[in-house]
Amino acid sequence: MLELRPNCECCDRDLPPDSPLALICSFECTWCSECAETRLGNACPNCGGNLVSRPIRPPGKLLTNPASTQRKHRPERCA
């Protein structure tokens, strides 16, 4: 199951579970669409993989399978 991480690893922008702006790689590194496009060239700087839209978990499923609250902020990876 996806973690649904709460923020962009680059700019620390909040990305709630229903955000259409969240992008992930196959390792679930999480980026906002703005950073992905303007800073990362639509590739994950951690693994080199492509970035795709993160699925939205329906609100009812969040009750029993909540999104992660652990923030990962690594701006040095976005330089």
WOMOGI-V692187 format. One record per residue. N is the residue number from 1. PHI is phi in whole degrees, 0 to 359 (999 if undefined). PSI is psi in whole degrees, -180 to 180 (999 if undefined). D_CENTER is the distance of its C-alpha to the mean C-alpha in Angstrom with 2 decimals. Layout:
# WOMOGI-V692187
n->(N	N)
phi->(PHI	PHI)
psi->(PSI	PSI)
d_center->(D_CENTER	D_CENTER)
This chain:
# WOMOGI-V692187
n->(1	2	3	4	5	6	7	8	9	10	11	12	13	14	15	16	17	18	19	20	21	22	23	24	25	26	27	28	29	30	31	32	33	34	35	36	37	38	39	40	41	42	43	44	45	46	47	48	49	50	51	52	53	54	55	56	57	58	59	60	61	62	63	64	65	66	67	68	69	70	71	72	73	74	75	76	77	78	79)
phi->(999	293	288	56	298	275	205	283	291	273	256	69	298	294	229	298	304	259	286	281	269	278	237	225	257	290	260	72	302	239	222	278	297	294	295	301	281	271	245	252	62	59	229	289	287	277	240	86	284	283	251	230	298	282	297	263	275	302	308	297	283	293	296	260	226	292	289	294	248	280	274	237	232	228	298	296	282	255	293)
psi->(139	144	-32	66	148	-1	165	130	-20	-60	-4	18	138	134	84	165	-23	14	126	-4	-7	133	148	160	-176	-13	7	16	139	132	152	158	-33	-48	-40	-43	-46	-26	-30	-5	29	29	143	125	-14	-42	-14	-2	166	160	137	162	135	133	153	126	128	143	-39	-33	-24	-25	-41	-17	75	156	158	150	-2	116	141	117	111	70	-24	-22	-11	3	999)
d_center->(14.28	10.48	9.48	7.07	5.92	7.26	6.24	5.49	7.20	9.62	11.03	10.01	9.73	9.47	7.07	9.49	9.62	11.45	9.53	10.34	8.47	4.84	4.86	4.87	8.13	10.82	10.19	6.73	5.67	2.12	4.07	6.24	8.93	11.54	10.55	9.85	13.26	15.27	14.45	12.95	15.05	12.32	12.36	10.40	12.71	12.58	13.85	14.80	13.35	12.43	9.18	9.45	8.65	7.00	10.30	11.57	13.52	16.92	18.01	20.85	18.82	16.72	20.15	20.71	17.22	15.26	11.58	11.02	12.29	11.90	10.24	9.60	10.82	12.31	13.59	16.26	14.06	13.69	17.44)
